[in-house]
């Protein structure tokens, strides 16, 4: 692995996809200063910026409202994708299946079930004690006394672990129990995410490239943790940020500065210099 200055073909890039938490966003949750201006500049140069996240589409749309028409949004780890305001892909989990997942989580007892609908996130009212944390990811939340009767369009199911044990729980039980039926991944230490098979950030970025007519070899992606692996392995220009977990370095060609040092923005600035 080499530093981002070692990407000698960066000028070929026509799609830049960045994970959000701990990658594009600093530890305090803020975007790099002038990030929206960078997105507009990329668009003017014929390069699409994509926010690639486990967050739902409505949350990403709120975060990038001013520039949504100039970029792409890969949400729910690839289960819904929009490009310049047009929804180009969605993949739903059927109702009996997500109720099976809810029942498993409640029987296990270690995490909070979060049902990620197209229109809102659905949670039990008893889990509203974590509302401040949930609002960082879900700008639309519906609290219910029970999830038993829920019947909504859902494209992702996730489990929140307040004690930050998601990686251990995934390794000990959830992974073996569900990986044969779902794309299951850790999204950091708090979350285990479920999507239908063949739905992940890697297949998502491949679908977006096809929509844009951009070869995956001319796409760049930035990430820091497990749910970014497939995306990094799908593109020609793969970057991990310096704050990423050590095991992630084997999945990327280049090392960008950390999220707090605004590494994604630094690489974008270099790309814009090269194509200007």
C-alpha positions in Angstrom: 0.0 0.0 0.0 1.2 3.5 -0.9 0.1 7.0 -0.1 -2.5 8.7 -2.3 0.3 10.5 -4.1 1.1 7.1 -5.6 -2.1 6.9 -7.6 -0.5 7.9 -10.9 -3.7 7.4 -12.8 -6.0 9.4 -10.6 -6.8 11.7 -13.4 -8.8 8.9 -15.1 -11.3 8.7 -12.3 -14.9 9.6 -13.2 -16.7 8.4 -10.0 -15.6 9.1 -6.4 -17.5 7.1 -3.8 -16.9 7.8 -0.1 -18.2 6.1 3.0 -19.5 8.5 5.6 -18.8 7.8 9.2 -15.1 7.7 10.0 -14.2 8.2 6.4 -15.7 11.4 4.9 -17.0 12.7 8.2 -14.7 13.6 11.1 -15.1 12.0 14.5 -17.4 14.9 15.4 -19.7 14.1 12.5 -18.8 17.1 10.4 -18.1 17.2 6.7 -14.9 18.7 5.4 -15.2 22.5 5.0 -16.4 23.5 1.5 -17.4 19.9 0.7 -20.5 20.9 -1.2 -18.3 23.2 -3.4 -16.1 20.2 -4.2 -19.1 18.1 -5.2 -20.2 20.9 -7.6 -16.7 21.2 -9.0 -16.5 17.5 -9.6 -19.8 17.5 -11.4 -18.6 20.4 -13.6 -15.5 18.4 -14.5 -17.6 15.4 -15.5 -16.9 13.4 -12.3 -19.7 12.1 -10.1 -19.4 12.1 -6.3 -21.2 9.4 -4.5 -22.0 9.2 -0.7 -21.9 5.5 0.0 -23.4 4.7 3.3 -25.4 2.4 5.5 -27.6 5.4 6.2 -31.0 5.5 4.5 -31.7 7.4 1.4 -33.9 10.1 3.1 -31.1 10.8 5.6 -28.4 11.2 2.9 -30.8 13.4 0.9 -31.2 15.7 3.9 -27.4 15.8 4.4 -26.7 16.7 0.8 -29.9 18.5 0.0 -28.1 21.5 -1.7 -26.2 19.3 -4.1 -28.4 16.2 -4.6 -28.9 17.1 -8.3 -25.1 17.0 -8.8 -24.2 13.7 -7.2 -25.2 10.1 -6.4 -26.4 8.6 -3.2 -25.7 4.9 -2.4 -27.8 4.2 0.7 -28.5 1.3 3.0 -25.2 -0.4 1.9 -26.5 -0.5 -1.7 -30.1 -1.4 -1.1 -31.3 1.9 -2.6 -29.3 4.1 -5.1 -30.2 7.5 -6.5 -28.3 9.5 -9.1 -28.9 13.2 -9.6 -32.3 13.0 -7.9 -33.5 9.9 -9.8 -34.0 6.6 -7.9 -32.2 4.0 -10.1 -32.3 1.0 -7.8 -34.0 -0.5 -4.7 -34.1 -3.9 -3.2 -36.8 -4.8 -0.6 -36.8 -7.5 2.1 -40.1 -9.2 2.2 -42.3 -8.7 5.3 -42.2 -12.3 6.8 -38.4 -12.3 6.4 -37.8 -9.1 8.3 -40.1 -10.3 11.0 -38.1 -13.4 11.3 -35.0 -11.2 11.9 -36.8 -9.1 14.5 -37.8 -12.2 16.4 -34.2 -13.5 16.3 -32.9 -10.2 17.7 -35.5 -10.1 20.5 -34.8 -13.7 21.5 -31.0 -13.1 21.5 -31.6 -10.1 23.7 -28.3 -8.2 23.1 -29.3 -5.6 20.6 -32.1 -3.3 19.5 -33.9 -4.1 16.3 -34.1 -1.3 13.7 -36.2 -1.8 10.7 -35.0 0.4 7.9 -37.9 1.3 5.7 -37.9 3.3 2.5 -39.9 6.1 4.2 -38.6 5.9 7.8 -36.8 3.8 10.4 -39.1 1.8 12.7 -38.1 1.1 16.3 -39.7 0.0 19.5 -40.8 2.8 21.8 -38.7 1.3 24.7 -35.5 1.9 22.6 -36.2 5.7 22.4 -33.7 6.1 25.2 -31.1 6.0 22.4 -33.0 8.6 20.3 -30.1 11.1 20.2 -27.8 8.5 18.8 -30.4 7.2 16.3 -31.1 10.7 15.0 -27.5 10.8 13.7 -28.5 8.2 11.2 -32.3 8.3 10.8 -33.8 11.7 10.2 -37.3 10.0 10.1 -38.2 7.7 12.9 -41.4 6.0 13.8 -41.6 4.6 17.4 -44.1 1.8 17.9 -45.2 0.0 21.1 -44.4 -3.3 19.2 -43.0 -4.2 15.8 -45.3 -7.2 15.5 -47.8 -5.7 13.1 -45.3 -3.7 11.0 -46.0 -4.0 7.3 -43.8 -1.5 5.4 -41.5 -1.4 2.4 -38.1 -2.3 4.0 -34.7 -2.5 2.2 -32.4 -3.1 5.2 -32.6 -4.5 8.7 -30.0 -3.5 11.3 -29.3 -4.3 15.0 -27.9 -1.6 17.3 -25.6 -2.7 20.1 -25.3 0.1 22.7 -22.4 -1.6 24.3 -20.4 -1.5 21.0 -20.1 -5.3 20.9 -21.4 -5.7 17.3 -18.1 -7.2 16.0 -18.0 -9.9 18.7 -21.7 -10.7 18.4 -21.4 -11.0 14.6 -18.4 -13.4 14.9 -20.0 -15.5 17.6 -23.6 -15.9 16.4 -25.1 -13.6 13.8 -22.7 -14.3 11.0 -23.0 -18.0 11.1 -26.8 -17.9 11.6 -27.6 -15.6 8.7 -24.8 -15.3 6.1 -26.2 -18.1 4.0 -29.4 -16.1 3.4 -28.4 -12.5 3.6 -25.6 -10.0 3.0 -24.7 -9.5 6.6 -21.9 -7.1 7.7 -20.6 -5.0 10.6 -21.0 -1.3 10.1 -18.6 -0.3 12.8 -18.8 -1.5 16.4 -22.5 -0.6 17.0 -24.3 -2.1 14.1 -24.9 -5.4 12.3 -26.6 -4.8 8.9 -28.7 -7.2 6.9 -29.5 -6.8 3.2 -30.7 -9.3 0.7 -28.1 -11.5 -0.9 -26.0 -9.8 -3.6 -26.8 -6.4 -2.0 -23.7 -4.6 -0.7 -21.7 -1.5 -1.4 -19.7 -3.4 -4.0 -22.7 -4.5 -6.1 -24.1 -1.0 -5.5 -21.1 0.8 -6.9 -21.0 -1.6 -9.9 -24.7 -0.8 -10.6 -24.0 2.9 -10.3 -21.0 2.6 -12.7 -23.2 0.8 -15.2 -25.8 3.5 -15.0 -23.2 6.2 -15.5 -21.3 4.4 -18.2 -18.1 4.5 -16.1 -15.8 1.5 -16.0 -15.3 0.3 -12.5 -11.5 0.6 -13.3 -12.1 4.4 -13.4 -13.9 4.6 -10.1 -12.4 5.5 -6.8 -13.7 4.5 -3.4 -12.8 5.4 0.2 -13.7 3.4 3.3 -12.7 2.4 6.8 -14.5 -0.8 8.0 -16.1 -4.1 7.1 -19.1 -2.9 5.1 -16.7 -1.0 2.7 -14.7 -4.1 1.7 -16.7 -5.1 -1.3 -16.8 -1.5 -2.6 -13.1 -1.2 -2.3 -12.5 -4.5 -4.1 -14.9 -3.5 -6.9 -13.1 -0.3 -8.1 -9.8 0.5 -9.7 -8.8 3.2 -7.2 -9.3 1.9 -3.7 -8.4 3.9 -0.6 -8.6 3.4 3.1 -8.3 6.3 5.4 -5.4 6.3 7.9 -7.7 5.9 10.9 -9.2 2.6 9.4 -8.8 -0.6 11.3 -5.5 -2.3 10.4 -7.1 -5.3 8.7 -8.7 -3.0 6.2 -5.4 -2.1 4.6 -5.3 -5.4 2.7 -8.4 -4.5 0.8 -7.1 -1.2 -0.7 -4.3 0.0 -3.0 -3.8 3.4 -1.5 -3.7 5.1 1.9 -5.4 8.5 2.4 -5.0 10.8 5.4 -7.4 10.2 8.3 -11.0 11.4 8.4 -10.0 14.1 10.9 -7.3 15.3 8.5 -10.0 15.4 5.8 -8.2 12.7 3.7 -11.0 12.3 1.2 -11.1 16.0 0.5 -7.3 16.0 0.1 -7.5 13.4 -2.6 -10.5 15.1 -4.3 -8.5 18.4 -4.4 -5.7 16.6 -6.1 -8.0 15.0 -8.6 -9.6 18.4 -9.4 -6.1 19.9 -9.9 -5.2 17.1 -12.3 -8.3 17.5 -14.4 -8.4 21.3 -14.4 
